[in-house]
Amino acid sequence: MNANSCEARGAIAGLILAAGLSRRAGLANKLLIDTDGQPMIARVAARTKAAGLAPVLVVTGHEHKRVAKAVAGLGVQCVQNPDYEEGMAASIRHGVAALDDNIGGVLICLGDMPWVEVATLVSLIEAYDPKNNREICRPLYQGKSGNPVLFARIHFDALGAIKGDRGGKPVIEANPDVLNEIDVDDAGVLRDLDRVPT
């Protein structure tokens, strides 16, 4: 990717969704569970920063003070979502609304997917090229689509219009002609605390 292409596409932000109620994890907030020596959400935030995304926003909601404390000192910004009980869409809405006008794209990461490799995030960033119809970039592992997903600014309004406990899938399905799926050797794009691929 040459310098002119990078300038044309604008800055790419990282948006980590970390506001959920963790209902499937029982009483514990799964984002705070120790994962290789650090809270899960801290591991996600550190890897997102390491990929070179700037800024990195962490959308908090349920137990927002504890989640914010877990990522303190990592150079990320916390955005509180007061509507977190609505579901994932509210976190996307508040997160996208907090992005500055100079942000050309956003990589939406899930706070409960700490096993995604930094190299995978970099691959998505490098593949992103809205000038050549690569406005949405999604990882593919052994034929299965995963997370995180990178969206160009042109899709921010549509992302903000999603309702309920849904992510960006409706926007992806509405724009198949600009979807770019990237083959990665990273099972972490399918793996969260509740689901481990075989």
C-alpha positions in Angstrom: 0.0 0.0 0.0 1.6 3.3 -1.1 1.5 6.6 0.8 -1.1 8.1 -1.5 -3.5 5.2 -1.0 -3.2 5.4 2.7 -3.9 9.1 2.6 -6.9 8.7 0.4 -8.6 6.1 2.6 -8.2 8.1 5.8 -7.3 7.0 9.3 -8.6 3.7 10.6 -9.9 3.4 14.1 -10.4 0.4 16.3 -13.8 0.0 18.0 -14.0 -2.6 20.7 -17.4 -3.6 21.9 -17.3 -4.2 25.6 -20.6 -3.2 27.0 -22.6 -6.5 27.1 -24.2 -8.2 30.1 -22.3 -11.4 29.6 -25.5 -13.4 30.2 -24.0 -16.6 28.8 -21.1 -16.5 31.2 -23.3 -16.6 34.3 -22.6 -14.1 37.1 -19.1 -13.3 36.1 -18.3 -10.5 33.7 -16.4 -12.5 31.1 -14.5 -9.5 29.8 -12.7 -9.4 33.1 -11.8 -13.1 33.2 -8.1 -13.7 33.3 -6.8 -14.6 29.9 -3.1 -15.5 29.7 -2.3 -13.3 32.7 -4.5 -10.3 32.0 -8.2 -9.4 31.8 -9.7 -10.5 28.5 -10.7 -7.0 27.5 -7.2 -5.8 28.2 -5.7 -8.4 25.9 -8.1 -7.4 23.1 -7.3 -3.7 23.6 -3.5 -4.4 23.6 -3.7 -6.4 20.4 -5.8 -3.8 18.7 -3.4 -1.1 19.6 -0.4 -3.2 18.5 -2.0 -3.4 15.0 -1.5 0.3 14.6 -5.1 1.4 14.7 -5.7 4.9 16.0 -7.7 5.9 17.9 -8.9 2.7 19.7 -12.2 3.2 21.4 -13.6 0.8 24.0 -17.4 1.0 24.3 -18.4 0.2 27.8 -21.7 -0.3 29.5 -22.3 -3.1 32.0 -19.9 -2.6 34.9 -18.3 0.2 32.9 -16.0 1.4 35.7 -14.5 -2.1 36.1 -14.0 -2.5 32.4 -12.5 1.0 32.0 -10.1 0.2 34.9 -9.0 -3.0 33.1 -7.9 -1.1 30.0 -6.4 1.9 31.9 -2.9 2.7 30.8 -3.2 1.0 27.4 -3.7 4.2 25.4 -7.3 3.6 24.5 -10.4 5.8 25.0 -13.6 4.6 26.7 -17.0 5.6 25.4 -19.9 4.8 27.7 -23.0 3.3 26.2 -26.0 4.1 28.4 -28.2 1.9 26.2 -26.2 -1.3 26.6 -29.2 -3.4 27.6 -30.5 -3.0 24.0 -27.7 -5.1 22.8 -24.7 -4.9 20.4 -26.2 -2.5 18.0 -26.3 0.3 20.6 -22.6 -0.1 21.3 -21.9 0.2 17.6 -24.1 3.2 17.3 -22.4 5.1 20.3 -19.0 4.0 19.2 -19.3 5.2 15.6 -20.9 8.4 16.7 -17.8 9.1 18.8 -15.4 8.9 15.9 -13.9 12.1 14.5 -14.6 13.3 11.0 -11.1 12.4 9.8 -11.7 8.7 10.4 -12.1 6.9 7.1 -12.7 3.4 8.4 -13.4 1.4 11.6 -12.4 -2.1 12.6 -15.1 -3.4 14.8 -13.7 -5.9 17.3 -15.5 -8.0 19.9 -14.3 -7.7 23.5 -14.7 -11.4 24.1 -12.5 -12.5 21.2 -9.0 -12.2 22.7 -7.3 -14.9 20.5 -7.4 -12.9 17.3 -3.8 -12.4 16.2 -2.3 -9.0 15.6 -1.1 -10.2 12.2 -4.8 -10.9 11.3 -5.8 -7.3 12.2 -2.9 -6.0 10.1 -4.0 -8.2 7.1 -7.5 -6.7 7.2 -6.0 -3.2 7.4 -3.7 -3.8 4.5 -6.5 -5.3 2.4 -8.8 -2.4 3.0 -9.0 -0.2 -0.1 -12.3 1.7 -0.6 -11.1 3.3 -3.8 -11.1 -0.2 -5.3 -14.4 -1.5 -3.9 -12.8 -3.0 -0.8 -15.0 -1.1 1.6 -15.7 -4.0 4.0 -13.0 -6.5 5.0 -13.8 -9.7 6.9 -11.5 -12.6 7.9 -12.2 -16.1 6.6 -10.8 -19.2 8.4 -11.2 -22.5 6.7 -14.1 -21.2 4.7 -15.9 -19.7 7.7 -16.4 -16.0 8.1 -15.3 -14.4 11.4 -14.5 -11.2 13.3 -13.4 -8.5 13.4 -14.7 -6.6 10.4 -13.5 -3.4 8.9 -16.0 -0.9 7.5 -15.4 2.3 5.4 -16.9 5.6 6.5 -19.6 5.3 3.8 -21.2 2.6 5.9 -21.1 4.5 9.2 -24.7 5.7 8.9 -26.0 2.2 8.2 -24.1 0.8 11.1 -25.6 3.4 13.4 -29.1 2.5 12.2 -28.9 -1.1 13.3 -31.2 -2.0 16.1 -31.3 -4.8 18.8 -28.7 -7.4 19.7 -27.0 -7.5 16.3 -23.7 -6.5 14.9 -22.7 -5.3 11.4 -24.1 -8.4 9.5 -27.0 -6.5 8.0 -24.6 -3.9 6.5 -22.4 -6.7 5.1 -25.4 -8.5 3.6 -26.6 -5.3 2.0 -23.3 -4.7 0.3 -21.9 -7.9 -1.1 -20.2 -6.1 -4.1 -17.8 -4.3 -1.7 -17.1 -7.2 0.6 -13.5 -8.4 0.6 -13.0 -11.7 2.5 -9.4 -12.3 3.6 -8.2 -15.9 4.1 -6.3 -16.1 7.4 -4.6 -18.9 9.3 -6.1 -17.8 12.6 -8.7 -19.8 14.4 -9.1 -16.9 16.8 -11.4 -15.1 14.3 -14.1 -17.7 15.1 -13.3 -18.2 18.8 -14.9 -16.4 21.8 -15.4 -17.4 25.4 -18.5 -19.3 24.5 -17.4 -20.9 21.2 -14.3 -22.8 20.4 -13.9 -24.2 16.8 -12.9 -27.8 16.4 
